[in-house]
Amino acid sequence: MKKILTIGLALFTLASLGSLSIRDARAEAVMKLASATINDVQHEWQKVFAENLAKSVGDKVKVEIYPASQLGTIPRMAEGVLLGVIESFITPTAFLSGTDPRFQIYDAPGIFDSPEHLARVIHDPVYRDHLETLALDKGIRVIGAIFNSPMLLLSKEPVQKLDDLKGMKIRTFASPLQIDPLKDLGASPLPLALSEVVPALQSGNIDGMLAGMPILTAFKYYDVATNVTNLQSQQIVSVNVVNEAWFQAQPTDVQEAIRAAGRAAEQAVLPWGIANVERSNKVWVENGGKIIELSDEDRKHMMTRFAEVGGAVLRANEAVAAEYELLLKTVEQQR
């Protein structure tokens, strides 16, 4: 009898431990954070977000950070979040325009006066709440929105005037707001994954690329091309999106912690991002790079054409046009 009781107790203990293990496994959700970049403000946001979330929920969520396209090219990572195989992905909004064309509005030239102005707009409490749910109908939620960097043109040959753009093959983001204006100026825009740019530059398949300076220095593009033209046309906005089905599968306290951690990280990385642009400009020049400014006349002509072409693109789609007008209203309120 005693032996039977002992065996029964042992089996009960094993069953209890097994049940506990199952509960623990279910309690710890894995959240993969993906990005195409490294050592830039996107990567910094991921790190700050992970720290903030850990303080709130402990080991309820295991955050894993995968920068530098470790989980695939930008299109594959965007697709991965839509499918739910990657929980979270941070990228410039232009690369999400294929997922939802309303993300194009943040690429409109000339709407943000400065990084600080951009931050006031996208972090306006009412507008930020709207931005979070902008693409819920596509299955993604925005849990992070940050200033990335000003848009620059890297080129093998110096671009000192607009006429130099004619005939150039330039890697762009996927957004029509970059493709169509460049076509208007006589260039040949080619959407291309970041990981494919260096070999394309080296082989002569492209002549240049649009990017922010932190990307150019982080990936040491000065070893491939040394000329950067400061277009002064737009400020890049990056957003971190999370798979909505995964988000809804989390307990309410974890959901709120994710939202709070994302917004706290937004505020924390703004000064870091601004300073990083300055650091990156310095690194570029120290490594033999040149920063070229367009003449006032050329820049005025470029901005006029960009605004006309960009405005036509944005107003061609009724849903995009409505989002654009809402953004412009907030832009003016925060000037």
Secondary structure, 3 states (H helix, E strand, C coil): CHHHHHHHHHHHHHHHHHHHHHHHHHHCEEEEEEECCCCCHHHHHHHHHHHHHHHHHHHHEEEEEECCCCCCCHHHHHHHHHHCCCCEEEEEHHHHCCCCHHHHHHHCCCCCCCHHHHHHHHCCHHHHHHHHCCCHHHCEEEEEEEEEEEEEEEECCCCCCHHHHCCCEEEECCCHHHHHHHHHCCCEEEECCHHHHHHHHHHCCCCEEEECHHHHHHCCHHHCCCEEEEEEEEEEEEEEEEEHHHHHCCCHHHHHHHHHHHHHHHHHHHHHHHHHHHHHHHHHHHCCCEEEECCHHHHHHHHHHHHHHHHHHHHCCHHHHHHHHHHHHHHHHCC
